[in-house]
Each structure stands twice: as structure tokens, then as C-alpha cells.
């Protein structure tokens, strides 16, 4: 009654999430398939043969199953501290495969944008009208922030060398707006 103070819960930001390295343990699954590739690499560019291996898996018809059955979640859906607006990912599989993975692990059924590795996430993030994005790729972090989209770097072994100050998240619960 008469309380006209701003209420944060009435204007929640639209948060977009990357999947691999944020929600999904892609490197762990890749390491199980190719043990010579480190499970916790010091660079995201962890496998010179990844393109050839993706091509071979597509030809053999095993790539989709790899993403659905072998990639485990890094967090449980019930531990997600907010409702994402969308997911923006670079995966060499159809969107439906990523949706199946999200559904299998009970993540919110929000729009999925799947890009090829050569396409920037900036245009999709702007089109989706997100306010905040969370990614494990330092390159995406820089590109999205330079485009005016507040982006946080989700901690992973391959991005520890980059000092991004308070824009680093060790957990999704560390997002400043949740505190």
C-alpha cells in the first residue's frame, strides 16, 4: 500500500545461456571418447582433429547420439537459480538434438539457437533481446561485451588465464542480480 520503491522481480533481465561448458560437460564426454584429449584442457582449442572427428561421426550416424547420450550435465536443472530466456550454442547437430538433451535433463523448455562454429552469437543475442549472456568462451565473452551485451565468463580450466574481474562466474548462483 503506497510502496512505490522499484521492485527487482517486476523487471527481471532476459538471460541467455551457452550450453557446452556451462550446463553440459562436453569436454568430459569428448575425453571418454578420445582419451588423448584432456578432460580439463588449458585452452578451448583442445583437439586439432575435432572437425574430422565430427565429420566421421556424422557419416557413421553417431554424432547425434553422442550429444544426447554421452554428454552429462554440469549442474542439475533444479539448481538453476533463474529461468533462462533462451539458449545460444555452437553445436554441429540439429536444434532438435540439443532440445532432446535439455529435455532429458529437465532444463526449462526455452528457445534454442544453434549456430555453426563460424557464426557469431551477437546477432542471435540481439534478435532474442537478451540483457545478459553467460558463456565459457573468452572469445564470445569479448565479442558479446563489445557489442553491448553484458556477458559473464563462466569459469572453466580453458579460460582461467583471462582476468575478467567481477565478470567471472564460478557458479550460476554468483550472478550479481541474484544477490
C-alpha positions as CSV (number, residue, x, y, z in Angstrom):
1,X,0.0,0.0,0.0
2,X,1.8,3.1,-1.3
3,X,5.1,1.3,-1.6
4,X,6.4,2.7,-4.9
5,X,10.1,1.6,-4.5
6,X,11.5,-0.2,-7.5
7,X,10.9,-4.0,-7.3
8,X,13.5,-6.0,-9.0
9,X,11.2,-9.0,-9.5
10,X,8.9,-6.9,-11.8
11,X,11.7,-6.3,-14.3
12,X,13.7,-9.4,-14.5
13,X,16.5,-9.4,-17.1
14,X,16.4,-11.8,-20.0
15,X,19.3,-14.2,-19.5
16,X,20.7,-16.3,-22.3
17,X,22.9,-19.3,-21.6
18,X,25.5,-21.2,-23.6
19,X,25.2,-25.0,-23.1
20,X,28.6,-26.7,-23.5
21,X,30.9,-25.7,-20.7
22,X,28.1,-24.0,-18.8
23,X,25.3,-26.6,-18.5
24,X,26.9,-29.5,-20.2
25,X,30.2,-31.3,-19.6
26,X,31.2,-31.6,-23.3
27,X,34.9,-32.0,-22.6
28,X,34.3,-34.8,-20.2
29,X,32.3,-36.7,-22.8
30,X,34.8,-36.0,-25.5
31,X,37.6,-37.2,-23.3
32,X,35.8,-40.5,-22.7
33,X,35.5,-41.0,-26.5
34,X,39.1,-39.7,-27.2
35,X,41.2,-40.3,-24.0
36,X,44.2,-38.5,-25.5
37,X,42.2,-35.2,-25.3
38,X,42.4,-33.6,-21.8
39,X,39.2,-33.6,-19.8
40,X,40.3,-30.2,-18.3
41,X,42.3,-28.5,-21.1
42,X,44.0,-25.2,-20.7
43,X,42.6,-23.9,-24.0
44,X,39.1,-24.4,-25.6
45,X,41.0,-25.4,-28.7
46,X,41.7,-28.8,-27.3
47,X,41.6,-31.1,-30.3
48,X,43.1,-30.5,-33.7
49,X,41.1,-33.4,-35.1
50,X,37.6,-32.2,-33.8
51,X,36.4,-31.2,-37.3
52,X,37.4,-34.5,-38.8
53,X,36.0,-36.4,-35.9
54,X,32.7,-34.6,-36.2
55,X,32.6,-35.4,-39.9
56,X,33.3,-39.1,-39.3
57,X,30.7,-39.3,-36.5
58,X,28.1,-37.7,-38.8
59,X,29.0,-40.2,-41.6
60,X,28.7,-43.1,-39.1
61,X,25.5,-41.7,-37.7
62,X,26.8,-41.5,-34.1
63,X,27.1,-37.7,-33.6
64,X,23.5,-37.1,-32.5
65,X,23.6,-40.0,-30.1
66,X,26.9,-38.7,-28.7
67,X,25.3,-35.4,-27.8
68,X,22.1,-36.9,-26.4
69,X,23.6,-39.9,-24.5
70,X,27.2,-39.2,-23.7
71,X,27.2,-35.5,-22.6
72,X,26.3,-35.2,-18.9
73,X,25.1,-32.0,-17.2
74,X,27.5,-29.9,-15.1
75,X,24.6,-28.8,-12.9
76,X,21.1,-30.2,-12.3
77,X,18.2,-28.4,-13.7
78,X,16.7,-27.9,-10.2
79,X,19.8,-26.0,-9.2
80,X,19.4,-23.4,-12.0
81,X,18.8,-20.2,-9.9
82,X,16.8,-18.4,-12.6
83,X,14.7,-19.0,-15.6
84,X,16.7,-18.6,-18.8
85,X,15.2,-16.6,-21.7
86,X,17.0,-18.8,-24.3
87,X,20.0,-20.9,-25.1
88,X,22.6,-20.0,-27.7
89,X,25.1,-22.7,-28.6
90,X,27.5,-23.7,-31.3
91,X,26.9,-27.4,-31.8
92,X,27.3,-29.5,-35.0
93,X,23.9,-31.1,-34.5
94,X,20.3,-30.1,-35.3
95,X,18.5,-27.9,-32.8
96,X,16.2,-30.8,-32.1
97,X,19.1,-32.9,-30.7
98,X,20.0,-30.1,-28.3
99,X,16.4,-29.8,-27.3
100,X,16.3,-33.5,-26.6
101,X,19.3,-33.2,-24.4
102,X,17.8,-30.2,-22.5
103,X,14.5,-32.1,-22.1
104,X,16.3,-35.3,-21.0
105,X,17.9,-33.4,-18.2
106,X,14.8,-31.3,-17.4
107,X,16.1,-27.9,-18.2
108,X,13.5,-25.2,-19.0
109,X,11.9,-25.6,-22.4
110,X,13.1,-22.2,-23.7
111,X,14.1,-21.4,-27.3
112,X,17.3,-22.9,-28.6
113,X,19.5,-21.2,-31.2
114,X,22.2,-23.4,-32.6
115,X,24.9,-21.8,-34.7
116,X,27.8,-23.2,-36.7
117,X,31.2,-22.6,-35.2
118,X,31.9,-19.8,-37.7
119,X,28.8,-17.7,-36.8
120,X,28.8,-15.0,-34.1
121,X,26.4,-15.2,-31.2
122,X,26.0,-11.4,-31.2
123,X,23.2,-11.2,-33.9
124,X,21.2,-14.0,-32.3
125,X,21.6,-12.5,-28.8
126,X,20.4,-9.1,-30.1
127,X,17.5,-10.7,-32.0
128,X,16.5,-12.6,-28.9
129,X,16.7,-9.3,-26.9
130,X,18.7,-10.8,-24.1
131,X,20.1,-8.5,-21.4
132,X,22.7,-10.9,-20.0
133,X,24.6,-13.8,-21.5
134,X,26.7,-16.4,-19.8
135,X,29.4,-18.3,-21.8
136,X,32.6,-20.2,-21.1
137,X,34.3,-19.0,-24.2
138,X,36.6,-16.0,-23.7
139,X,36.3,-15.1,-27.4
140,X,32.4,-15.0,-27.1
141,X,32.7,-13.1,-23.8
142,X,34.8,-10.3,-25.5
143,X,32.7,-10.2,-28.7
144,X,29.3,-10.0,-26.9
145,X,30.5,-7.4,-24.4
146,X,32.0,-5.3,-27.2
147,X,28.5,-5.5,-28.9
148,X,26.9,-4.1,-25.8
149,X,25.5,-7.3,-24.4
150,X,26.5,-7.8,-20.7
151,X,28.2,-11.1,-20.7
152,X,29.7,-13.1,-17.8
153,X,32.5,-15.6,-18.3
154,X,31.6,-19.0,-16.7
155,X,34.8,-20.4,-15.1
156,X,36.4,-23.4,-16.8
157,X,40.0,-24.6,-17.0
158,X,40.4,-23.2,-20.5
159,X,39.5,-19.6,-19.5
160,X,41.4,-19.2,-16.2
161,X,44.2,-17.3,-17.8
162,X,41.9,-14.3,-18.5
163,X,41.4,-11.8,-15.8
164,X,37.8,-10.5,-16.2
165,X,37.4,-9.3,-12.7
166,X,33.8,-9.4,-11.4
167,X,32.5,-10.7,-14.8
168,X,33.7,-14.2,-13.9
169,X,31.1,-16.7,-12.5
170,X,32.2,-19.8,-10.7
171,X,28.5,-20.8,-10.3
172,X,25.3,-19.5,-11.9
173,X,24.3,-18.6,-8.3
174,X,27.1,-16.0,-8.4
175,X,25.2,-13.8,-10.9
176,X,25.2,-10.4,-9.1
177,X,21.5,-9.7,-9.8
178,X,20.6,-12.8,-7.7
179,X,22.3,-11.4,-4.6
